[in-house]
């Protein structure tokens, strides 16, 4: 299978790791790909770094024209994509060399597959005062991706490493840049809602995924107000879907995080306290 794969890579102030992500695409064993790097208005040396890759015609480098957000960057990247398949990799993550080859093999052998999540190595890091602290390291998912675990939100639907048929976009809204948070979960829900029998989980580990909190982590900017607003937005969007109605996790989280408003601490404070306690137990 020599289908073309469009890899969409939004980036914001990640010049210090972006080069690793790009090299992991350039070393793919499947040769027919294009990489669309969408700069979400970075203020670091991203422009300077990208000059090092200007001689590779497979790499497109653009500035996000939509809202300053991962959803806006991915939305713009998709508009420029020309592949038979669409995939996503954030700029602080890397792909194994056989990521595309193995995933396309699954599609070749399973004509009903529409979107595929591979297994991954996961690290949760906190950068504080210039020092990285590792809170979590695991291979695979604590709960395997499936339609049911997606609706239950025990699987978060993160798109890193996910590949879907380009034709799938014809029947879904696509990236919704009105979401401040949970935009990736919403995207996965759209696919699950439209193609309930099309989701696949590839148990082979093909992605190195890092979630970074702290001074350079975009997760550090989240507030409880944004979490409550985004969860409420999700509820309004999917409240008529029978699968959404089965579960109450979002109602419980809305109530929980609403109670945190005005308490004088942010999500990063709670995360730091949680994992620091675990480390010390």
C-alpha positions in Angstrom: 0.0 0.0 0.0 1.6 3.2 -1.2 -1.2 5.6 -0.2 -0.1 9.1 0.7 -0.3 10.0 4.4 -0.7 13.7 5.5 0.8 14.2 9.0 -0.5 17.3 10.7 1.9 18.7 13.4 0.7 21.9 15.3 3.5 23.5 17.3 3.8 26.3 19.8 7.1 27.3 21.3 8.6 23.8 20.9 11.7 24.5 18.9 13.7 22.7 21.5 12.0 19.4 20.6 10.3 20.0 17.3 13.4 18.9 15.4 13.1 15.4 17.0 9.5 15.1 15.9 10.3 16.1 12.3 13.3 13.6 12.1 11.0 10.8 13.3 8.8 11.5 10.2 11.8 11.8 7.8 12.9 8.3 8.9 9.6 6.6 8.3 9.8 3.3 6.4 6.7 4.2 4.4 8.0 6.9 2.0 4.8 8.4 0.6 4.0 11.1 3.2 3.7 14.9 3.6 4.3 16.7 6.9 2.4 19.9 7.5 4.0 21.8 10.4 1.6 24.5 11.6 3.2 27.2 13.7 0.6 28.5 16.2 2.3 31.9 16.4 5.3 30.8 18.4 7.6 33.4 20.0 10.7 31.2 20.1 13.1 30.1 17.4 10.7 27.9 15.5 11.0 30.0 12.3 14.8 29.7 12.5 14.7 25.9 13.1 12.3 25.3 10.2 14.9 26.8 7.8 16.9 23.6 8.4 14.2 21.6 6.7 13.4 23.8 3.8 15.1 21.5 1.3 12.7 18.7 2.0 9.8 19.2 -0.4 7.6 16.8 1.6 7.5 19.3 4.5 5.1 22.2 4.4 5.6 25.0 7.0 2.7 27.4 7.6 1.4 29.8 10.3 -1.9 29.0 11.8 -4.6 31.3 10.4 -7.3 30.2 12.9 -7.6 30.7 16.7 -4.5 30.2 18.8 -5.2 26.6 19.8 -4.4 23.0 18.9 -7.8 22.8 17.3 -7.1 25.8 15.1 -3.7 24.5 14.1 -5.0 21.1 13.2 -7.9 22.6 11.3 -5.7 24.7 9.1 -3.3 21.7 8.6 -6.2 19.6 7.4 -7.2 22.2 4.9 -3.8 21.9 3.3 -3.6 18.1 3.4 -3.7 16.1 0.2 -3.2 12.6 1.5 -5.4 9.5 1.3 -5.0 9.2 5.0 -4.8 11.9 7.7 -2.7 11.5 10.8 -1.6 13.7 13.8 1.6 14.1 15.8 2.3 17.0 18.2 5.7 18.6 18.1 6.8 17.3 21.5 6.2 13.6 20.5 8.0 11.2 18.1 6.9 8.3 15.9 8.6 4.9 15.6 10.1 4.5 12.0 7.5 1.8 11.1 4.4 3.8 12.4 2.9 4.6 9.0 3.9 1.3 7.5 2.3 -0.8 10.2 -0.8 1.3 10.4 -1.4 1.2 6.6 -1.0 -2.5 6.7 -3.9 -2.7 9.1 -6.1 -0.6 6.8 -5.1 -2.8 3.8 -6.2 -5.9 5.7 -9.4 -4.4 7.2 -11.6 -2.5 4.8 -14.0 -1.5 7.5 -11.4 0.3 9.6 -11.9 4.0 9.5 -9.7 5.4 12.4 -6.8 3.7 14.2 -5.0 4.4 17.5 -1.7 2.7 18.1 -0.2 1.8 21.4 2.4 4.3 22.8 5.1 5.0 25.4 3.7 7.6 27.7 5.6 10.1 30.0 4.1 12.7 32.2 6.6 15.4 33.0 6.6 18.5 35.1 9.1 21.3 34.4 9.7 23.5 37.4 12.5 26.0 37.9 14.4 24.5 35.0 14.3 20.9 36.2 12.2 18.1 34.6 10.5 15.7 37.0 9.0 12.5 35.7 5.6 11.6 37.3 4.5 8.8 35.1 6.1 6.4 32.6 4.1 3.6 31.0 3.8 1.6 27.8 0.4 1.2 26.3 -2.8 2.6 27.8 -4.0 2.1 31.3 -7.4 1.4 29.6 -7.3 0.2 26.0 -8.9 2.5 23.4 -12.3 1.3 22.3 -15.7 3.0 21.4 -17.0 2.2 24.9 -13.9 3.5 26.8 -14.0 6.6 24.6 -17.6 7.4 25.6 -16.8 6.6 29.2 -13.8 8.9 29.0 -11.5 6.3 30.5 -9.8 6.7 27.1 -9.3 10.4 26.3 -9.2 10.1 22.6 -5.9 11.9 22.2 -5.1 12.1 18.4 -1.3 11.6 18.7 -0.5 8.7 16.4 -4.1 8.3 15.3 -4.6 7.8 11.6 -7.9 8.0 9.7 -9.1 7.7 6.2 -9.3 11.2 4.6 -12.7 10.3 3.3 -14.0 10.2 6.9 -13.9 14.0 7.1 -16.7 14.3 4.6 -19.3 13.2 7.2 -18.0 14.9 10.4 -17.6 18.6 11.4 -13.9 18.3 12.0 -11.7 20.3 14.4 -13.9 22.6 16.4 -11.8 25.6 17.4 -14.5 26.9 19.7 -13.3 24.4 22.3 -10.6 25.7 24.7 -10.0 22.2 26.0 -11.3 18.7 25.1 -11.0 19.6 21.4 -9.2 16.2 20.8 -11.8 14.3 22.7 -14.6 16.0 20.7 -12.8 15.1 17.4 -12.6 11.4 18.4 -16.3 11.5 19.5 -17.2 12.8 16.1 -15.5 9.9 14.4 -17.0 7.4 16.9 -20.5 8.9 16.4 -20.3 8.7 12.6 -18.4 5.4 12.4 -19.2 3.3 15.5 -17.8 0.2 13.9 -14.8 1.8 12.3 -12.5 2.3 15.3 -9.4 0.1 15.8 -6.7 -0.3 18.4 -3.3 -1.3 17.2 -1.6 -2.9 20.2 1.9 -2.4 18.8 3.8 0.5 20.4 4.5 3.1 17.6 4.5 6.5 19.3 6.5 8.2 22.1 4.1 10.6 23.8 5.0 13.2 26.3 2.6 15.3 28.3 4.5 18.3 29.8 3.3 20.5 32.6 5.1 23.5 33.9 6.9 26.5 32.6 6.9 25.5 29.0 3.8 23.2 29.0 0.6 24.4 27.3 -1.3 22.3 29.9 0.0 24.7 32.5 -2.3 27.4 31.1 -5.5 25.5 31.8 -7.9 26.9 34.4 -10.8 25.3 36.2 -13.1 27.8 34.5 -12.0 26.6 31.1 -12.5 23.0 32.1 -16.0 23.6 33.3 -16.9 25.6 30.2 -15.5 23.0 27.9 -17.2 20.1 29.6 -20.5 22.1 29.5 -19.9 22.6 25.8 -19.4 18.9 25.3 -22.6 18.1 27.2 -24.6 20.6 25.1 -23.1 19.1 21.9 -23.7 15.5 22.6 -26.6 15.5 25.1 -29.0 13.9 22.5 -26.7 11.0 21.7 -27.7 7.8 23.4 -24.1 6.8 24.1 -23.5 10.1 25.9 -26.6 9.7 28.0 -25.3 6.4 29.4 -22.6 8.0 31.5 -22.4 10.7 34.1 -18.6 11.4 34.3 -18.9 14.8 32.8 -21.6 15.9 35.2 -19.5 14.8 38.1 -16.5 16.6 36.8 -18.5 19.8 36.1 -19.7 19.7 39.7 -16.3 18.9 41.1 -14.4 21.6 39.2 -17.1 24.2 39.7 -16.5 23.7 43.4 -12.8 24.6 42.8 -13.5 28.0 41.3 -12.3 30.8 43.4 -10.2 28.6 45.7 -7.0 30.3 44.5 -5.3 27.3 42.9 -5.0 26.0 39.3 -5.1 22.5 37.8 -1.3 22.4 37.8 -1.2 22.9 41.5 -3.5 19.9 42.1 -1.5 17.7 39.7 1.8 18.7 41.3 0.4 17.9 44.8 -1.1 14.6 43.6 2.1 13.2 42.0 4.5 14.6 44.6 2.5 12.8 47.2 2.6 9.6 45.2 6.4 10.0 44.9 6.8 10.4 48.6 4.5 7.6 49.7 
